[in-house]
Amino acid sequence: MVEGPTAKVYAIKIDREMRNEVVKEVFAKSRRAYVPIEELNGKRIEEADAIGKNILIFVDKFAIRVHLMLFGAIHIYKVGDPLLKPEERVRLKIVGKEKKLVVYNAPIVEVDFADKLVRRLKESLGPDPLREDWSRDEAIERLRGMKGRKIGEALLDQSVIAGIGNILRNEILFRAGVHPERRVDRLSEEEIERIVDIAKELCEDFLELKLKRERLKPILFVYNRYSKPCRICGNPIRFYIQEEVKRKTFVCDRCQK
């Protein structure tokens, strides 16, 4: 599952390689095309950005939203180069004068007027730690409002903090010393603030490593480290599936309370 920092890296790459390309041909396999897709022909790609796990491509007054989920991928080719994957896997293709962008297997491709699309996203998502409009206070308030829910579940809710996926969820809670089974309304104000601050810091570290094309291993203290010793106390890391979210969960039962 693509997490916020990975979506941001994709957006940066698209912006660098496709900005100012004029659309010569566009194809979208989507039930969420709210404007005729051919309207993008002849228009200039102005920028690419990310909000949470969503990658946005702005073409004149329109925008395309891509969510890669688990199996989606984005490739950029020179015009004329053959595709690396079968044509039937293509969900979006944008051909410019020099380069073409191809999205494979993405379950969500949405096309609409840019202002409408961005407004819908921002209304449904919490603040994004990687955006300039990040609001620490809003994130704290949204997390505090998840009363009755377990913190390990609440952190995956994109309406709380946009872009947090399962890797980040596990690592944030380990660094915060908070057990994923704790209910939000049982957390202290200090614990909630610590979780939010670590979320921002870790998203930035994640992004930095991705931009350098380096492995995430230096920042993975618990994720996929089942039975290995905790880096703080030496206790074996425990693995289980958290029932509410059906996601891999790694915890040090000694350090996380």
PLY file of the C-alpha trace (Angstrom):
ply
format ascii 1.0
element vertex 257
property float x
property float y
property float z
element edge 256
property int vertex1
property int vertex2
end_header
0.00 0.00 0.00
1.44 3.37 -1.06
1.87 5.72 1.90
1.89 9.51 1.84
5.67 9.96 1.37
5.70 7.51 -1.55
2.80 9.35 -3.21
4.75 12.58 -2.74
7.81 11.08 -4.45
5.67 10.01 -7.42
4.21 13.52 -7.64
7.67 15.11 -7.57
8.85 12.81 -10.37
5.79 13.52 -12.51
6.16 17.25 -11.93
9.83 17.15 -12.91
9.38 15.05 -16.04
5.91 15.96 -17.34
5.46 19.63 -16.41
4.73 21.81 -19.48
4.11 18.81 -21.72
1.11 19.47 -23.95
-1.32 16.56 -23.97
-1.46 15.00 -27.44
-3.35 11.89 -26.43
-5.05 10.77 -23.23
-6.73 7.55 -22.18
-8.40 6.77 -18.87
-10.13 3.56 -17.85
-12.32 4.93 -15.12
-15.88 5.27 -13.91
-14.90 8.50 -12.18
-14.36 10.67 -15.24
-16.70 13.55 -14.44
-15.62 15.56 -17.47
-15.06 14.27 -21.01
-11.49 12.97 -20.99
-10.85 14.34 -24.49
-11.18 17.84 -23.01
-7.59 17.42 -21.79
-6.19 17.16 -25.31
-4.20 20.23 -26.28
-3.94 21.36 -22.66
-0.65 21.85 -20.80
0.35 19.84 -17.74
0.92 22.55 -15.14
2.09 20.59 -12.10
1.76 17.44 -10.05
1.23 17.23 -6.31
0.09 14.85 -3.59
-2.49 15.07 -0.84
-2.17 12.15 1.54
-1.93 9.00 -0.57
-3.48 10.71 -3.60
-1.38 11.80 -6.58
-2.77 14.80 -8.47
-1.90 15.85 -12.02
-3.13 19.32 -12.95
-3.89 19.90 -16.62
-5.13 23.45 -17.27
-8.40 23.78 -15.29
-8.70 20.00 -14.87
-7.08 17.53 -12.50
-6.50 13.79 -12.49
-6.39 11.94 -9.18
-4.57 8.62 -8.95
-4.58 6.33 -5.93
-2.26 3.37 -6.41
-3.47 1.32 -3.42
-1.56 -1.99 -3.27
-0.74 -2.93 -6.85
-0.69 0.33 -8.83
2.46 1.68 -10.48
3.46 4.72 -12.53
6.01 4.72 -15.34
7.22 7.56 -17.55
8.55 6.71 -21.01
9.87 8.57 -23.99
7.26 8.87 -26.71
7.73 5.91 -29.02
9.19 3.59 -26.39
7.29 0.31 -25.86
5.38 -0.25 -22.66
6.99 -2.47 -20.04
3.69 -4.04 -19.02
0.66 -5.40 -20.93
-1.71 -2.82 -22.42
-4.69 -4.33 -20.59
-3.18 -3.21 -17.27
-3.17 0.45 -18.29
-5.59 2.61 -16.30
-4.29 6.00 -17.43
-2.05 7.14 -20.27
-1.04 10.71 -21.01
1.05 11.27 -24.13
2.90 14.54 -24.60
5.33 15.70 -27.26
8.41 14.07 -25.71
7.21 11.84 -22.87
4.25 9.72 -21.90
2.98 8.83 -18.44
1.37 5.43 -17.91
-0.43 4.27 -14.77
-0.87 0.53 -14.34
-3.36 -1.36 -12.14
-4.41 1.66 -10.09
-7.90 1.06 -8.66
-8.72 4.78 -8.56
-8.36 7.19 -11.47
-10.57 10.26 -11.20
-10.89 13.17 -13.64
-12.71 16.40 -12.83
-12.38 20.15 -12.65
-9.37 20.85 -10.43
-11.18 23.03 -7.91
-13.94 20.48 -7.37
-11.57 17.54 -7.06
-9.24 19.26 -4.59
-12.16 20.54 -2.52
-13.62 17.02 -2.22
-10.28 15.63 -1.13
-9.62 18.28 1.48
-13.11 17.88 2.90
-12.59 14.14 3.41
-8.96 14.06 4.54
-7.15 15.17 7.66
-4.08 17.41 7.52
-1.09 16.10 5.56
2.28 16.27 7.40
4.11 16.84 4.10
2.12 19.85 2.94
2.64 23.52 3.72
-0.89 23.76 5.09
-0.16 21.11 7.75
-1.89 21.97 11.00
-0.58 20.34 14.15
-3.52 21.65 16.18
-6.06 20.24 13.71
-4.35 16.84 13.71
-4.39 16.74 17.50
-8.06 17.70 17.58
-9.03 15.10 14.97
-7.12 12.37 16.78
-8.62 13.38 20.11
-12.06 13.05 18.48
-11.57 9.32 17.76
-12.95 8.41 21.20
-13.83 4.76 21.63
-11.49 3.65 18.84
-8.15 1.97 19.31
-5.18 4.14 18.42
-3.84 1.47 16.03
-7.10 1.72 14.11
-7.53 5.49 14.33
-4.13 6.25 12.80
-5.11 4.49 9.56
-8.22 6.66 9.24
-7.28 9.18 6.53
-9.69 11.73 8.00
-7.36 12.00 11.01
-3.92 12.43 9.41
-3.68 12.02 5.64
-0.98 9.74 4.29
-0.45 7.44 7.27
-0.22 3.81 6.15
0.62 0.61 7.94
4.40 1.06 8.01
4.10 4.54 9.47
1.38 3.48 11.91
3.59 0.79 13.43
6.67 2.98 13.62
4.86 6.03 15.02
3.32 4.05 17.87
6.61 2.36 18.73
8.44 5.68 18.95
5.60 7.17 20.97
5.68 4.23 23.40
1.97 3.65 22.88
0.42 0.20 22.42
-1.85 -0.08 19.32
-4.63 -1.64 21.42
-5.00 1.44 23.63
-8.22 3.38 23.19
-7.81 6.98 22.15
-9.91 8.28 25.03
-7.50 6.56 27.44
-4.48 8.40 26.05
-3.09 11.40 27.86
-2.86 14.77 26.13
0.91 14.39 26.15
0.67 11.01 24.36
-1.66 12.39 21.69
0.63 15.34 21.03
3.65 13.04 20.92
1.97 10.77 18.35
1.14 13.75 16.10
4.64 15.22 16.35
6.28 11.87 15.60
3.92 11.37 12.64
5.19 14.55 11.02
8.84 13.85 11.79
8.67 10.27 10.53
6.83 11.23 7.33
9.62 13.70 6.58
12.31 11.08 7.27
10.45 8.56 5.08
10.24 11.10 2.25
13.92 12.02 2.51
15.01 8.39 2.17
12.65 7.81 -0.76
13.95 10.89 -2.57
17.50 9.59 -2.14
16.34 6.16 -3.41
17.60 4.63 -0.20
16.06 1.76 1.73
13.74 2.43 4.64
15.59 0.02 6.90
17.31 2.77 8.98
13.92 4.03 10.19
12.18 0.67 10.60
12.47 -0.14 14.30
9.58 -2.65 14.50
7.96 -3.14 11.09
8.66 -6.65 9.73
11.03 -7.30 12.67
8.98 -10.15 14.16
10.84 -12.01 16.94
13.90 -9.77 16.59
15.04 -7.91 19.72
13.63 -4.48 20.43
16.27 -1.85 19.77
15.48 -0.19 23.10
14.95 -3.00 25.60
15.90 -6.23 23.80
12.46 -7.78 24.26
11.34 -9.79 21.17
9.07 -7.86 18.82
5.64 -9.46 18.66
3.59 -9.77 15.47
-0.17 -10.08 15.19
-3.07 -8.92 13.02
-5.03 -6.12 14.65
-8.61 -7.23 14.32
-10.27 -3.87 13.57
-8.05 -3.07 10.59
-6.85 -6.54 9.54
-3.32 -5.20 9.16
0.09 -6.48 10.18
0.97 -5.12 13.60
4.36 -5.18 15.30
4.77 -4.23 18.93
7.20 -4.31 21.83
4.98 -5.19 24.75
7.58 -3.91 27.18
8.19 -0.47 25.62
4.66 0.21 24.38
2.10 0.69 27.12
0 1
1 2
2 3
3 4
4 5
5 6
6 7
7 8
8 9
9 10
10 11
11 12
12 13
13 14
14 15
15 16
16 17
17 18
18 19
19 20
20 21
21 22
22 23
23 24
24 25
25 26
26 27
27 28
28 29
29 30
30 31
31 32
32 33
33 34
34 35
35 36
36 37
37 38
38 39
39 40
40 41
41 42
42 43
43 44
44 45
45 46
46 47
47 48
48 49
49 50
50 51
51 52
52 53
53 54
54 55
55 56
56 57
57 58
58 59
59 60
60 61
61 62
62 63
63 64
64 65
65 66
66 67
67 68
68 69
69 70
70 71
71 72
72 73
73 74
74 75
75 76
76 77
77 78
78 79
79 80
80 81
81 82
82 83
83 84
84 85
85 86
86 87
87 88
88 89
89 90
90 91
91 92
92 93
93 94
94 95
95 96
96 97
97 98
98 99
99 100
100 101
101 102
102 103
103 104
104 105
105 106
106 107
107 108
108 109
109 110
110 111
111 112
112 113
113 114
114 115
115 116
116 117
117 118
118 119
119 120
120 121
121 122
122 123
123 124
124 125
125 126
126 127
127 128
128 129
129 130
130 131
131 132
132 133
133 134
134 135
135 136
136 137
137 138
138 139
139 140
140 141
141 142
142 143
143 144
144 145
145 146
146 147
147 148
148 149
149 150
150 151
151 152
152 153
153 154
154 155
155 156
156 157
157 158
158 159
159 160
160 161
161 162
162 163
163 164
164 165
165 166
166 167
167 168
168 169
169 170
170 171
171 172
172 173
173 174
174 175
175 176
176 177
177 178
178 179
179 180
180 181
181 182
182 183
183 184
184 185
185 186
186 187
187 188
188 189
189 190
190 191
191 192
192 193
193 194
194 195
195 196
196 197
197 198
198 199
199 200
200 201
201 202
202 203
203 204
204 205
205 206
206 207
207 208
208 209
209 210
210 211
211 212
212 213
213 214
214 215
215 216
216 217
217 218
218 219
219 220
220 221
221 222
222 223
223 224
224 225
225 226
226 227
227 228
228 229
229 230
230 231
231 232
232 233
233 234
234 235
235 236
236 237
237 238
238 239
239 240
240 241
241 242
242 243
243 244
244 245
245 246
246 247
247 248
248 249
249 250
250 251
251 252
252 253
253 254
254 255
255 256
